[in-house]
Amino acid sequence: MGLAKRIIPCLDVKDGETVKGTNFVNLRSAGDPVELGKAYSEQGADELVFLDITASYEGRKTFTEMVTKVAETLNIPFTVGGGINELADVERLLYAGADKVSVNSAAIRHPELIDQITTRFGSQVCVCAIDARLDEDGWHCYLKGGRERTERQLFEWAHEVQERGAGEILFTSMNHDGTKNGYANEALRELADHLSIPIIASGGAGKKEHFRDVFVEGHADAALAASVFHFGEIPVPELKQYLTREGINVRL
């Protein structure tokens, strides 16, 4: 059966509340992060991701107090990202209750940050988030919550991230984000089949079948989603029972 596939709700947090958009824009409120985190932990989610989505863009630090409040309600692994630029930020978030940190913009600008985090805290602490979009000239990585295109290409950057010691890659397809039409399974499969570290799929979940497909066709190790969980469209326990019936190994 291999390792159990993970289901990971994601809290995109802006100004202290959970929000959700489409293709990284048109944000709407989705509730209190502390309450949502507690509910997901109780429902049997495997992990929780908390992203302070405007921290890099606004150039400020992730809301540490909020991280502590969420962490206090959880009994599952907790990953925090947003505005992490140096080791001191990582230390602060781990001290606040995070188990792992997610780095994105800062890692592309200063790839040695990945080496520093993994050397100091271990590979398991470093999740490298990659926001990429399929443009006319291929998959390109974007910075600052999808606002700024870089010349880094998805597959080349993903390889470098692995070489530098990151423990996991959280890949969000900006083309699929919030559309509810399914994940970017082709790109995911290429990542999963060519890399040895786990790939977390993000962007596009709209129905239970999409989760099945991302594991079967996309070869992902974990599936992350936001709005389908926040707005009660797919309860986590129901999703896991469905996946079990489809022959996918998940923790019930």
Helices and strands as residue ranges (DSSP letters): E 6-14, E 17-22, E 25-31, H 33-43, E 48-52, H 55-58, H 64-72, E 78-81, H 87-96, E 100-103, H 105-109, H 112-121, G 123-125, E 126-135, E 138-143, E 148-153, H 154-163, E 168-173, H 185-194, E 199-202, H 208-216, E 222-225, H 227-230, H 236-245
